[in-house]
């Protein structure tokens, strides 16, 4: 039966899930001619046609292991390779051609790979073609044939003679491109010269659907339902049909342009409703979708917010701007490919919105620190050149309390444009830097830090495996210079020093010596490190370390509580490309990942800070070349980690904030809500002045002070629904307002 698939013309129908924003892998066959699929990556409607003109010779091993179950992932496939001895055998002298035609692939480009086994460990030679025939028989541009000999061919990993039993991948090439995408690939393996037996063990195709194709126009029941939902509000034509849809979504929802998937299942409102404290920044997204035409030069207008008592929040505190899209392409893992929302294009006062696109517009309000509590009303308007305008009402309720200018949760980062960091309530000096006597911090910048309430400023970084007295004296001199600069502006209490970033255990004696020297000279200066000690200094005997920074996944709440009783401060951090279900700060993370990690999750873990290694901005200026689609190419630090080390982008007139930065600030403000509520709860209980209503609210929010609540179970289990977090925030805010009034 296994041979039948190779001898007779066969059509295999392969079905699974699909995603227009990510690449897909199709395993055509392996050594026993069983189709191997990745369950998360194949498309409905793929047809695979295998055809042979002549019988293929094959060896007859003494023992054959059959795979009787469908293998559903690549790792299982690779594990099974070593147990399988079948395959398409090209013996000495060649063998007849094998042709495979694949139709129904996602419209885009496709990379064909061959996995082969060089039986005798000799050099091999094989001829192959990728043939993409149009209906009239002509070839697509870019079709080609490949002759490859080892070790001359550098397309095969592991150059040179292959060891007996080795498996290799041959990347044959690409069929189709952006200009000429295709949904069909024909592959032909032809007779070649072999100095040893070659088994073609498997063929697979990496499929990259066109990033410019929108999945919203696909005629599916799910899309029809979403279109009806979005088009339930928006301007109408003379026949009463909605011209384009306008809805309001949470600012904590990452909305992608080419699919409804990112908003499916989430609440979409007809008005902007915001509740916020004084000194707080809050966001919503106005979602625009046009099924019938591009919306040309859509002007974005905001009105001031006016209170019932005549108070006004001026337009300078408001923003309505397109969310820009960044292309995650071939340099990153296939599963990440697509257009990711990130930069807030605040320099654009109008934008063209493509037909079938889901375009978010970022609405942000800053509540002035002197604003009166109460209700404020206003509106936003989208005004295309070629369609009627549409106005969305805004309702803002200002809570009667004020959040701090700089969060109690110390988000420690650094990089260019430190003023932007401070505006987003971050601590602005990079951990690998500190004070440079040759390039001191400007006095006007220090004055701004003081005004903004900056809490943590790194004065020096140090890391050496072996140190001399001269090294230590140089470090102490740098620290002293930095402290004097801060002291002139009343920032001495914000200082700390960071040392021994992720140092190995063998360095403990040196760390102990250096930290002791710093403490002897500057007894009140906190010392921070990311050296890993799960006991926060007890096992390593490092008593002079004050701030212990540990990876999120390793933080233990009980040990954190014990360390804080000893006077230690606990921060946490992520490093490298964080993978689900871990939270992080990358393009691949949801906004809720980021917000939870810095807000409710951080508070539940007892973390008082978050350390981020840097935020560099060395891209060319981001320019919107077509609507909200930008030319930005994300920094490649890790194939799995687009966006690591870069929180914002360079715009034509300066740094561009990103939706990820907004999520960071939202999380820091969530933390401050919880911090204020807990402080008030302690005071209420100490004075025994509670009321039944306040006690009920206290019981509702107290679980958020520890893990295993309805928002955060652990660092890998936490809710992604923004509306649930909004409800929790509202309960915390109500407790703050009621307890503050009672205590007064």
N, C-alpha and C positions, 0 to 999 in steps of 0.2 A: 504493500500500500504506500510505503514511503517513496518508492521509485516511481509510482504512478504520477505523482505530481510533476516529476521532471520529464517523463516520457510523453504525456498527453498534454494538450492545451488545457490550461486550468484557469478559472476565474475565481479568485478569493475575494469575498466582500469583508472588509475590516471596518468595524464600527467602534467608536468610543467617543470621549469628550473632545471638545475643541475649544481653542481660545484664539481670537484674532490677534491678540497682543503678544503672543509668545510663540517660539519655535516649537516644532513638533518632530518627533522621531518615529519613523516607521521601520520596523524590522520586517524585511521581506521574507526571508527564510534563513534557516541555519542548516546544520549538517544533516539533520533528519527531515528536512523540508517541512518543519513545523513553523508556522508564522509566530514570531515573537514580537510582542507589542509592549510599549510603555503605556500603562493605563491612563496616565495623565497627559498624553501627548499625541494621540492619533485622531484623525478627522473622520467624521461621518462620510461615507460614500467612496472611500478609497478602494480601487480595484487593482489587483495585482495579477498580471497575466504572465505565466511562465511557459516558454516554448523551447523545445529542443528539436533539432532536425535529425540527430543520430543518437544512438545509445551512448551514454557516458560510461567509460570503464571505471570501476571502483575496486578498492581492495576488499578483502574478506578477512577481517580481523577475527581472532579466536573468540573474543568476547565483545558483545555490543550492549551498551546501556541505553535504553530507550527512555525518553521523557514523555510521560503520558498525560501530564497536566499542562495547561496553558501557563507559560511563564510570563509574569506580568511586569517585570522590571529588568533594567539592564544588568544589575548586579547578579540576579539569578541567572541571567543569560550567560554572563561571563563565568560564573561558578560552574555552570553546566558544561561549558566548553571542554573542560579538562576530562569530563566523563564520557564524551561523545567521540566516536571514532568514524562516523560517517562523513559525508561531505561530497561535494562535486569534485571528482578527481581528474586532474589533468596529468596523465602519466608522462613518462619520457616521450618526447616527440609531439606532445600537444593534446589534442582532443577537439571535438567539434564545437562550434560556437554555441553559447548559451545567451538567449535574448530574454530580457525581462522588461515588460512595459507596465508602467504605473500610471493610472489615470485617477482623476478625482482628488488630486492633491490640493491643498489650500493654494489659492491664487498668489503666487510669489516666486521665490527662488528656492532651489533645492540643491543641497550638496550631497553627492553620492559617495559612499565609502564602501570599501571591500575589506572584509576580514579574511585573512588567509593563513595557512599553516604550511611552512616549508618543511616537508617530512624528513629530508635527509640533510638539512642544514646547508644546502648549497645555494649559490646565487641563482636567481630565477629571472625569467623574462616573460612578460604577459602583455598582450595588446587588448585595449578596451576602448569602447566608444560610448559617449553620451549622445544620444540622438533625440532631438526634439522636433518632430515633424508637424508642420501645420497641415490643415486639411488638404491643401493643394500639393502637399509633398515637399515643399521647400523647408529648409532648416531654419530654426530660429538663429538670430545673431548670437555668436558666442558658442555654438555647438562645435565640438572638437573631438579628436581622438587622441589617445595617450599611449605612447610606447614607453615602458618603464623598465629599466634594468637596475638591479641592485649590484654593487653599492652606488651606482652613479645617480640614482633618482633620490632627491632629497625630500620627496613627498611622503616617504615612508619613515615612520619613527624607528629609530635604532638603525643607523646606517651600517653597512657592512654585511658580512655573512650571518644569516640567522642561525641561532642555535637550534638543534633538534627539538621539536615540540613547541617552538615559539609561535606566538600569535602576533600578527601585526595588523595595523589599520592602514589602508591605502586611501587617501583622500583623492578621489578621481578629479573632482572639479565641480563647477557650479553650472546648473541649468537655469536659465532665466535670470533677470535682474530687475531693477526698479523700472527701467524704461520698457522692457519686454518681459514682464512676468509670465509664468506658465503654470499650468496645472497638470502637466503630463511630462513624464520622464521615461525615455527608453534607454536601456543599458544593454550593451552587447559585449560579452567576453569572447575574444577570438583566439584562434590557434597561435601559440607562441613557442619559443624554444625553452626547454626546461632541462637543467642539468640535474634535477632531482624531482621527486614527486611533489606537486603543489596541490593542496586541497583548498578550494575556496569554501571557507567555513560559514560565511554569512555575508549578506549585503544589507546595508541600511541607508536610509536617506534622512538627512536633517532638512526639515522643511521650515522655511521662514516666510510666513504669510506677509504680504505687502503691508507695511506699516501705514500706508496711506489709504487702505481700504477700510471703510467703516462698517462694523458689524451691526450697527443700528438699523440699517436698511434691509437686513435679511428678513424674509417673510416668515417669521415664526410666531406662535401664539404669545410667547414671552415678550417679544419685541412689540407686538401689537398692544399688549396690555400696558407696557411702559409708555408707548407713544400716547395712548389715550390718557394716561395719568398726567404726563407732562403737558399735553395740549389742553388739559381741562382749564388752564388759565393762560391768558395771553390775548393779544389784539385779534379781532375778527375782521373778515372781509364783508362785502355787501351781502353775501349769501349766509353769513353767520358762521363760517368756517374759521377755525383758529389758524392764523397765518404762521405764527411761531409760538412755542410754549415758553413760559417763564415760571420757574418754581424757586423755592428757597430751601437750601440744605444747610446742614451743620458745617461750621468751619473746621470740624475735626474729621471730616469725611474726605478721603482722597479721591477726587473725581477725574477719571481718565476720559479722553475725548472720543475714542473710537468704539465705545461699547456702552450699553446700559448697565453692565454688570456691577460697576462700582457704586451705583445708586439704587440698584434693585433691592427691594426689601427694607429700605430706609425711609423714614418720614420725609416727605416733600411738602412744604407749606406754601401758602399763597401770600404770606406777609413775613417781614423780618421782625422777629420778637426776641429781644435781648434783655437779660437781667445782669447787672454788673455793679461792682462796688466803685467808689471813687478811687482814682488812680489806676484803674484796670483797663486793659485792652481786650475787647471782645470781637469775635468775627462770625460772619455768616457768608454763605456763598449763594449768589443769584445764578441760577442755572438756566441757560438759554439753549433751546433746541429748535432748529428749523428744518422741517421735512421736505420742503418744496423748492428752496432756493438758498443761495448764499445771502447773508444779511450784510449789506455793504456799509462800511464806515459807520458802525454803530457808535453813536456818541453816548458817553456815560455821565450821568448827572446825579448829583446828590443835593439834597436840601438841608439846611440847618435843622436841628432838633429843638423843638420848642415845648417848654413845660406849661402845665395848666396855670402856674402862678406867674408866668411871664419870663421865667429863666430860659436861657438859650445855650445850647451846646453848638458852637460855631462850626462851620464847614471845615475849618482848618484842622479839626479833630476827627474828621471823617475821611474815608477813602473808598472809592469804587474803582477797581482796576482789573484788567484781564489777568487770569492765572495763565502763565506761559507754560509751554511744554518742551521738555528736553528729550532728545532721542537717545535711548539706551540701545546701542548697536552691537556689532560683532565682537568688540573687544571684551564684552561681558558675557556671562553665562546665558545660554539660550533662553532659559526660563524667565529671564528678566527683560527680554527685548520688548520694545514698544515705546510709545510716547508717554512719558511720566510728567505729571504736573509738578512744578516746583517754583520757578521764579514768579514773583508778583510784579507785573510789568507796570509799575507805578508811574512811569514816564508817558504812558499811552493814555490819551484822553478819548480815543476812539479805536475800534477794532473791527475787522471784518470776520464774521463767523461763518465757517463753511457749512454748506448743506449737509445734514445728517450728523454733524458733530454735536457732542455734548460739551458746551463751553461754560466753565465756571467763571464768574466775576467775583472778585474778593471784596466784600464789604467789611470795613473795620471801623470801629468807634473807639476812641480814647475818652474816658470819662475824666474830666479835669478834677484835680484834687480839691478844688473849692466848689464843685458842683453841688447844688442842693438836691437832697433826696426827693424822689417823686417820679412821675411819669412824663416822658418826653415823646413827641411825635414828629415824624418827618416822612420823607419818601426818597426813593431812588427811581430814576427813569432811564430806560434804554431806548435810543432813538436812531433806528437805521435810516439810511438814505432812501432805501427802496421798499420800505414797509412802514406801517403805522407804529408810532411810539407806544410804549407800555410803561405804566408806573406801578411800583410795588410800595405799599405802605410800610413804614418803620415804626415800631413801638419799643421804646427803651424805658425800663424801670431801673432807677438808680437806688441801690441799697444804701442804707444809712450807716455805712462804715467805710474805712479807707484801708487799702492794702499798701504795704511798704513799697518804696521806690525800687529797692533792691531786695530780692527775695531772701527769705530765711533759708531756702534751699540754694546752696552755693553752686551754681553751674559755672565751673571753672574752665575757661577756654582761652583762646588768644588768637592773634593773627593780625592781618591788615585791618584797617578801619575799626579801631578799638571803640570809637564813638558809637558805631552801629551795635557792637556787642553790649555796651552799657545801656543803650536804648531798649534792648531786648532782655534787660535785667540779668545779664551775664557778667561774670567777673572777668575782666578783659586782658589779663597778662598771661601769655602762653606759659605752660608749665616747663617747657624746655628753655625758657629764656630767663627773664628777671631783669634786674636793673643793670644797665650798661653805662658806666661812668663816661665813656666816650660818646654816648648818644643818649643822654638822660631824657626822662619823660618831660615834656614841656609843662611849664607852670600852668598854662591855661587848661591843659588836659587834666592835670591833677586837681585843679579847682572844679572841673566838671565832674570828676569822679566823686569828689566830696559832696557836691550838690546832689548827685544821683544816689548817694548812699552806698557806694561800692563797699563790699564787705571783705573781700579776699584779694590780696595783691601779692604775687610771687616776687620776692626780692632777689632770689638766686636759685639756680639749679646746679646740682653737683652729682657726678657719678664717675667714680674711678675704682678699679679693683684694688690697686695698690696706691697708697698715698704717702706723701712726705710731709714733714712739718711745713715746708714752703707751700704745698698745695692747700693745707688747712688754713694757713695764714692768709693766702689769697682769697679763699672763700669767705673768711671772716671780714676781710676788707670790703669785699663786694657787698656783703650783707649790711655792713655799717653804712656804706654810701647810700644804699637804697633806703634804709631806715631814716637817715637824715633827710633825704628828699621827701619822704612821706610825712615826716614829722612837721615839716614846714607848712603843710596843708591840713594838719589834723587827721592824718590817715595812718598814723603809727599802729593803731590797734587792728588795722586791716591786714597787716603784713604777715606773711608766712614764708617758709622756704621749702622747696621740693627737692628730694634727692632719691637716688638709687631706684630709678624707674625699672620695675620688673626685674630686679637684680637676682642672680642665682643665690642659693643658700650658702655657697662657699664664701660669699662676700660678707657674711654676717659680722665677723670680727672687725672688718674695716668700717662697716656701717656703724657699729657700736662706737668705734673710736671717733668718727667724724661727728656723729650726732651728739656725743658727750662734749666735744669741743665747742660745738655751737651752743649748747645749753649752758656751758660754763660761762660763756661770754654774753649770751643773750637769753637769759633764763625764761623770759616771757614770750619768746618767739616760737610759734607753733612750727613743728617739723612734720611734713607730709611725705608719704612714700606709697608706691604701689608694689613694694616687696610683699610677696604672698606669705602671710601667716594667718591661718584661720582663727588663731587665738588672740590676734591683735597684740602681739608683743610678748606674750607669756612664754610660748615655746621657744621663740628666738632670743629671748632675753634682751629685748631692745626697749628699755624703759623710757628712753628720751624721745621716741616717736610719738607724736600727739595725734596726728591725723592718719588713719589707716584707710587706704583706698583699695577696695577689693572688687573683683569682677562681680557683676550682678548675680550670676548664676551660683556663685560660691558664698554669698552672704547668708548667714544664719541668724535669724532674729534673736534667738536666746543668747548667742554669743555677743551679738551687738549690744543687747541690754546689759550684759555683764561687763563689757568693755566700757560702756558709758558710765557705769557706776564707778569704774576706776579712773574716770576723768578723761577717757579717750573720745575722740570724735571719729565717726565713721562716714566715709564717702563711698560711693561705688562708681563703677565705670564699665563700659563695653570696649572691646578691642577687636579690630579686624571685621570681617564680614559676618555680622550676626545673622543667624538662620532661624526661621520659624521653628518653634514657637517663641524664641527669645525676642524681646523688644530691642529697638536700636534707633539709629538716627539716619539710616541710609534711604536712598530713593525707594528701595524695595520694602521698606517698613511703612506701615500705615501711620497716619497722623495720630491715631489712638495709641499705637505702640509707643511713640515718642512722648505723647502727653501723659499717659499712665506712668511710664517709667520715671518721670520727673515730678509727678504729682501724688496721686493716691498710692501708687506702689511704693515710691520712695518713703512716704510718711509711714506706711504700714511696716516697712522694713527697719525703720529707725535711722535711715540714711539722712545725713545733714548736708550732703553735697554730691555733685556728679562731676567727674573729671573727664574732659574730652581733649584729646591730644593737640589738636590745632584746627584752625579753619583758614585755609589758604585761598587766595583769590588770584590766580595767575592765568586765567583764561583770557582769550581775546574778548572784547566787549560783546555782550549778548545783544543781538539785533533781531528783531522780529522780521523774518523774511516773508512770511505768509500768515497773516492773522496773528494768532498767539503762538505759532510754531517758531521756535528759536533755532539759532545755529550752534547752540552750546553743545560741546562734547564733554561729558563728565570725566573727571579725573580718574585714571586707572591706577588704583593702588592694589586692588584685589579683583579678580574676575567676578567674584560673587558680591562685590561691595561698591557699586556705583554711588558716589556722593560722600564717601568716607573722606574726612579731612577738608570738606568744603561745604559749609552751611549756606553760603550765599554766593551770588554771581556778580560779575562786573557788568553794569549797565552802561549805556552810552553817556550817562551824566553822573556816574558814581555807582556805588554798590547797590545791588538789587536785593531786597529781602526775599526770603523764600517762605513757602507755606510750612516747611519744616521748622523754620525759626519761629513762626507764629505758634506752632504746636509746642515748641519748647517753652515759650513764654506763657502759654495757656497752662502748661503743667506746673510751672513755677508758681503761678497765681493760685492754682488749685491747692498746692502745698501750703501757701500762705493762709488760705481759707481754713484749712485744717489746723494749722498752727495757732491762729487767732482763737478758733473755737475751743481748742483744748486748753489754752491758757485761761479763757473765760470760764470754762467748765470747772477747772481747779478752784478758781476764785468763788464761783457760785456755791460749790460744795463746801468750801472753807467757811463761807459766811452763812450757809444754810438758808438761802433766800430764794430757792426755786419755787416754781408754780407747777401745777399739774401739766399744763401745756408745754412748759419748758422741759419738764422731766421726760415727757413723751418724746420730744425732739432729741433730748440727750440720749435716750435709749436708741433712737433711730440712727444717730451718727457715731456713737461711741465705737461700734465695730470697725469703723474706718481707721481707728488708731492702731490697729494690728492687722495681721494677715487673716485670710479665710473669711473675708466679708463678701458681700454680693457684687463687688466690683473687682476685687483682686484676691485670688486664692494664693498665688505664688508668682514668681518671676516668669513662669511659662503658662500660667492659667489666669487670664484676666479678660474682662469683657471688651468687645470691640464696638459696641453700640453707643454712639455719642449721646442718644437721648437718655440712656440710663445714667450716664455720668452727669448729664445736666440736671436730672432729678435729684441726684445725690448732692450736687453743689447747691441746689436750691434749699435743700433741708439744712445744710451746714450754714448757709447764709442766714436763713431764718433764725437759727439758734443764735448766731452772732448778734443779730439785730435785737432779738428779744432779751437775751442775757445782758447785753450792753445797756439797754433801757432800764432793766431791773436793777442793775448794779448802780446806775446813776441815781 
